[in-house]
Amino acid sequence: MDGQPRSAREVRAFLEVVAERLVGRSALTIDQPVEPLEALVGAVLAYRTTPASAAAAVGALRERFPSWAAIATAPTEEVAAAIRPAGLCQQRALLLQRLARRLLLDDPDGRLERLRRADDATLLAYLEELPGVGAFGARWVLLTAFARPVFPVAWPARRVLERLGLLARSERMRELARDLALDRSVYRRLHTALVEHAHHICLPRQPRCRFCSLNDLCPYFQRYLRRAFVPDAAVERRRGPRRRAAGAPVPPGH
């Protein structure tokens, strides 16, 4: 794709190419929504935690406490023990109990059915105000629990999108998530694939570009790292027989 995508249509087309390469066409269809309880708990536990650890903690909490009322009334130590795989369990247990009490105050049956009737903007504003949820978590819940057309941008995914030229480093996370709210065909699996790609290939330092399927789309690779993957013989032909390929320069800010 020539140049960096600018309009919503260009961004969407670019992300479709990325999705096809990372996870295949199945990435362009939405998964079945999850329960709001599971999505909200996941939003609280996901920050600075690996996806596997967060998922383990969510599963253990749901098994031990199947409702908001059970979370709200349990001893904090028991909630902390259930979410131990996610780390920071004491602080997060307190956050989860604050969240549970707030939700029960707003909706005593804890089912949150009234939220399903709210428009996107109203629902997003409500979710962002909940304890421990935040801007990214609100969009994650909006996507996974309510099947609304938003694209949450976690920090690892943001790194990939920045290097692909989609996001400026100065933009705020709230604006990033808003600007990538395209439509319902680039969704949860693409986000998950971007996070996995960030964890395994597009590392903060020493990215594993040799194994990346997106190099031809990636301005970061073209600008900073391409020379590191040019065979020595090709470099010698350009620079002279006695000069060897230099290592890639250290990119700014990484």
Phi and psi in degrees as a GROMACS rama.xvg file:
@    title "Ramachandran Plot"
@    xaxis  label "Phi"
@    yaxis  label "Psi"
@TYPE xy
-79.4296  133.971  ASP-2
71.2845  177.284  GLY-3
-94.9916  138.298  GLN-4
-65.5735  138.994  PRO-5
-117.826  -54.4716  ARG-6
-77.5784  165.484  SER-7
-59.0658  -37.8553  ALA-8
-64.6066  -42.8474  ARG-9
-66.9321  -40.4005  GLU-10
-61.8338  -43.67  VAL-11
-61.1791  -46.7695  ARG-12
-61.8381  -40.5263  ALA-13
-62.8256  -45.7625  PHE-14
-66.0308  -30.9434  LEU-15
-64.204  -40.4633  GLU-16
-63.7109  -45.8253  VAL-17
-59.3175  -44.941  VAL-18
-61.7571  -43.5691  ALA-19
-61.8084  -38.2324  GLU-20
-75.2435  -35.6983  ARG-21
-82.6745  -42.0017  LEU-22
-137.134  4.67219  VAL-23
83.6681  176.099  GLY-24
-64.9969  -20.182  ARG-25
-60.9698  -20.4985  SER-26
-68.5057  -16.7135  ALA-27
-90.1785  9.98482  LEU-28
-122.441  148.248  THR-29
-81.625  143.265  ILE-30
-72.9472  165.034  ASP-31
-64.9844  138.658  GLN-32
-61.0174  149.748  PRO-33
-97.6182  170.332  VAL-34
-69.2923  144.824  GLU-35
-55.7377  -37.3784  PRO-36
-59.3566  -47.7446  LEU-37
-64.1416  -41.7394  GLU-38
-67.3952  -41.7798  ALA-39
-67.7272  -42.5588  LEU-40
-61.4704  -43.2018  VAL-41
-60.7372  -37.8873  GLY-42
-63.9642  -39.3147  ALA-43
-70.586  -38.307  VAL-44
-87.1413  -14.4468  LEU-45
-77.5371  -22.904  ALA-46
-65.3518  126.082  TYR-47
54.4671  40.5272  ARG-48
-140.095  144.074  THR-49
-68.088  151.198  THR-50
-55.0487  -38.2333  PRO-51
-66.3388  -42.1785  ALA-52
-67.1456  -41.7434  SER-53
-63.439  -42.5989  ALA-54
-63.7323  -39.5719  ALA-55
-63.416  -41.0812  ALA-56
-67.6791  -40.7325  ALA-57
-62.0041  -45.1542  VAL-58
-62.2383  -42.6298  GLY-59
-65.9437  -38.4772  ALA-60
-67.9959  -43.2239  LEU-61
-64.0107  -36.9435  ARG-62
-67.7277  -38.9014  GLU-63
-82.488  -35.6827  ARG-64
-132.677  95.4069  PHE-65
-79.441  -2.32052  PRO-66
-142.623  163.656  SER-67
-62.7361  -38.2707  TRP-68
-61.3335  -40.1454  ALA-69
-65.0569  -39.4933  ALA-70
-66.5419  -43.123  ILE-71
-65.5314  -34.5023  ALA-72
-99.2755  -7.73585  THR-73
-73.5556  154.413  ALA-74
-58.9431  137.461  PRO-75
-57.1651  -35.1685  THR-76
-62.8231  -35.0382  GLU-77
-71.0151  -38.9234  GLU-78
-64.2619  -42.3084  VAL-79
-61.7822  -40.0589  ALA-80
-64.0414  -37.5606  ALA-81
-67.6273  -33.5917  ALA-82
-101.178  16.2997  ILE-83
-54.3698  -36.1253  ARG-84
-57.1119  -24.5866  PRO-85
-83.1042  -12.2594  ALA-86
79.1831  167.771  GLY-87
47.165  42.0116  LEU-88
-66.6853  -35.729  CYS-89
-66.7047  -46.8763  GLN-90
-64.7482  -40.6029  GLN-91
-72.6824  -31.1087  ARG-92
-62.933  -43.9807  ALA-93
-62.0916  -41.1966  LEU-94
-62.5627  -44.4874  LEU-95
-62.6085  -37.888  LEU-96
-70.9754  -36.9106  GLN-97
-62.4275  -42.6435  ARG-98
-61.8182  -45.6483  LEU-99
-61.8006  -43.19  ALA-100
-66.292  -37.9315  ARG-101
-65.1727  -43.6738  ARG-102
-65.297  -39.5192  LEU-103
-68.8271  -31.3173  LEU-104
-66.5935  -40.4288  LEU-105
-78.0695  -30.472  ASP-106
-147.042  89.8269  ASP-107
-55.842  -28.5245  PRO-108
-81.2097  -10.0198  ASP-109
72.4565  9.12854  GLY-110
-90.313  -18.7411  ARG-111
61.181  27.7861  LEU-112
-64.7227  -32.492  GLU-113
-64.1338  -27.0293  ARG-114
-66.9066  -27.707  LEU-115
-66.0635  -21.3578  ARG-116
-89.1027  -8.31043  ARG-117
-77.5321  151.245  ALA-118
-74.903  168.629  ASP-119
-57.449  -46.9371  ASP-120
-64.7063  -42.8523  ALA-121
-65.1939  -44.8181  THR-122
-65.2928  -41.7824  LEU-123
-63.1497  -44.2003  LEU-124
-61.6156  -40.4205  ALA-125
-65.1049  -46.0431  TYR-126
-64.1827  -37.7221  LEU-127
-64.8441  -24.7098  GLU-128
-85.3025  -10.4724  GLU-129
-71.6394  146.342  LEU-130
-59.2646  127.684  PRO-131
79.3156  0.00854565  GLY-132
-89.7554  -57.9918  VAL-133
76.4052  -179.658  GLY-134
-65.9791  -49.3732  ALA-135
-65.8973  -46.8985  PHE-136
-58.6408  -38.5202  GLY-137
-61.9802  -41.4932  ALA-138
-72.2487  -33.6202  ARG-139
-63.6004  -42.9666  TRP-140
-66.9801  -41.4626  VAL-141
-59.3021  -38.1669  LEU-142
-74.5884  -53.2547  LEU-143
-82.9954  -31.7659  THR-144
-97.2135  -28.3973  ALA-145
-119.128  1.83342  PHE-146
53.644  40.1065  ALA-147
-92.0901  153.914  ARG-148
-80.5641  74.6945  PRO-149
-129.736  158.76  VAL-150
-125.927  98.6641  PHE-151
-69.8529  146.693  PRO-152
-121.828  96.1212  VAL-153
-71.5205  160.598  ALA-154
-58.3932  -43.2181  TRP-155
-61.7666  -41.493  PRO-156
-64.9967  -35.8389  ALA-157
-60.4117  -39.7784  ARG-158
-59.4689  -44.2444  ARG-159
-62.6869  -45.7855  VAL-160
-67.2532  -35.4261  LEU-161
-61.3283  -47.1689  GLU-162
-67.6133  -26.2909  ARG-163
-80.1435  -2.86348  LEU-164
87.7415  12.2134  GLY-165
-87.5828  -27.35  LEU-166
-127.976  136.355  LEU-167
-83.4129  142.529  ALA-168
-61.7226  -24.8628  ARG-169
-82.4124  -11.1251  SER-170
-71.4004  147.289  GLU-171
-83.5038  155.18  ARG-172
-60.5834  -37.5968  MET-173
-60.1497  -41.4241  ARG-174
-70.7662  -35.7538  GLU-175
-61.5382  -48.569  LEU-176
-63.8529  -39.5787  ALA-177
-65.0582  -44.8525  ARG-178
-68.2001  -24.343  ASP-179
-96.3111  13.8329  LEU-180
-79.9479  87.8553  ALA-181
-94.387  -83.8818  LEU-182
-153.348  -170.853  ASP-183
-87.6117  16.6278  ARG-184
-106.149  -10.8263  SER-185
-119.788  108.284  VAL-186
-139.185  -139.086  TYR-187
-59.7617  -42.281  ARG-188
-68.1662  -33.863  ARG-189
-64.9347  -43.9126  LEU-190
-59.4954  -46.2775  HIS-191
-61.1704  -40.9146  THR-192
-64.3099  -39.1179  ALA-193
-64.4593  -41.4791  LEU-194
-64.3702  -44.7335  VAL-195
-62.3757  -40.2551  GLU-196
-62.7592  -39.0971  HIS-197
-65.9588  -38.1662  ALA-198
-73.1413  -32.9113  HIS-199
-108.327  -27.8172  HIS-200
-120.622  -56.6807  ILE-201
-87.874  67.7934  CYS-202
-73.741  155.718  LEU-203
-58.4965  -43.209  PRO-204
-122.765  143.56  ARG-205
52.979  58.8578  GLN-206
-60.8434  147.579  PRO-207
-90.1053  62.9542  ARG-208
-62.685  -24.692  CYS-209
-58.9558  -26.5745  ARG-210
-105.726  8.58628  PHE-211
-89.8878  137.406  CYS-212
-92.1762  5.43319  SER-213
-114.487  11.4593  LEU-214
-58.0138  -38.0552  ASN-215
-70.7347  -15.218  ASP-216
-98.6701  -4.84622  LEU-217
-105.394  105.809  CYS-218
-61.0195  -32.4264  PRO-219
-60.8834  -46.7  TYR-220
-63.7866  -45.9228  PHE-221
-63.5511  -35.6011  GLN-222
-84.6791  -42.8659  ARG-223
-105.738  -32.7471  TYR-224
-117.375  -10.2637  LEU-225
-58.9148  -38.6335  ARG-226
-60.6924  -29.3803  ARG-227
-67.2183  -17.3538  ALA-228
-112.563  8.96825  PHE-229
-83.6436  127.849  VAL-230
-56.8472  146.052  PRO-231
-55.382  -40.6011  ASP-232
-61.0185  -39.756  ALA-233
-66.9661  -38.8072  ALA-234
-65.1444  -41.5361  VAL-235
-63.5275  -36.8113  GLU-236
-63.8691  -34.8997  ARG-237
-81.3122  -38.4396  ARG-238
-104.113  -12.6607  ARG-239
117.995  151.597  GLY-240
-66.6546  -20.6756  PRO-241
-97.2951  0.509204  ARG-242
-105.813  135.51  ARG-243
-102.335  162.61  ARG-244
-67.276  129.835  ALA-245
-80.3965  157.392  ALA-246
-68.372  159.723  GLY-247
-65.9386  139.026  ALA-248
-64.8903  153.07  PRO-249
-76.5669  119.769  VAL-250
-68.5992  149.071  PRO-251
-68.007  142.88  PRO-252
79.3369  11.5246  GLY-253
